Amino acid sequence: MIKKLQIKFVIINMSIVTIMLCVILGLVYHFTKANLEAESINMMENIARKPFRLEIPKELGDDVRLPYFTIQIGPRGELLATGGGYYDLSDKEFLDDLINVVIRSPKTFAVIEEYNLRYYRLDTPMSYYFVFSDISSERATLHNMMKSCFIIGGLSFFMFLGISILLSKWAVKPVDLAWKQQRQFVADASHELKTPLTVIITNAELAQSPEYDDESKQKFI
């Protein structure tokens, strides 16, 4: 009984702890992911306003945190210009594939999984500007963060498990003591009642025996 009570105590505690850990670590991961995505989109929006500004190749500006490149196409879908300096933009097949994906998509920004790129689309009356940013580092950050969350969650779980076991022993100790005292009381009472009950049973049997007269039976009674 006491063991079952202790197990229930641990299960309830660990259920609460597990739910809290999942919620907290899940929220941390979610907000980190949302923040990285928001920073990336904000960077791309700023670049889209000045798509072909002069910069030192291979060096990121103050507001640029991810490698990027830009594409400008005309109203008929013809390629007008490219820029950015972070990619080899001489591969026309690669550029055409990206342009087709963006044009077919109704979204202003999205991720192209095949190339691990996020794009931002800015439409103007005379042309379209597409900004692409490499999200490999962003995903690596989230992957490492997820691993850290699992490690932290696992260590926290086992730490709280140990604490819960200790607390369960402390919590059920008064119940265990009361249970032992009750069993001892029953054992003592049984022992104390054994002799008088034996005497009563013996006298009752003698009172029913035909070997004794009425006077002797009255004494037994």
Secondary structure, 3 states (H helix, E strand, C coil): CHHHHHHHHHHHHHHHHHHHHHHHHHHHHHHHHHHHHHHHHHHHHHHHHCCCCCCCCCCCCCCCCCCEEEEEECCCCCEEEEECCCCCCCCHHHHHHHHHHHHHCCCCEEEECCCCEEEEEEECCCCEEEEEEECHHHHHHHHHHHHHHHHHHHHHHHHHHHHHHHHHHHHHHHHHHHHHHHHHHHHHHHHHHHHHHHHHHHHHHHHCCCCCCHHHHHHHC
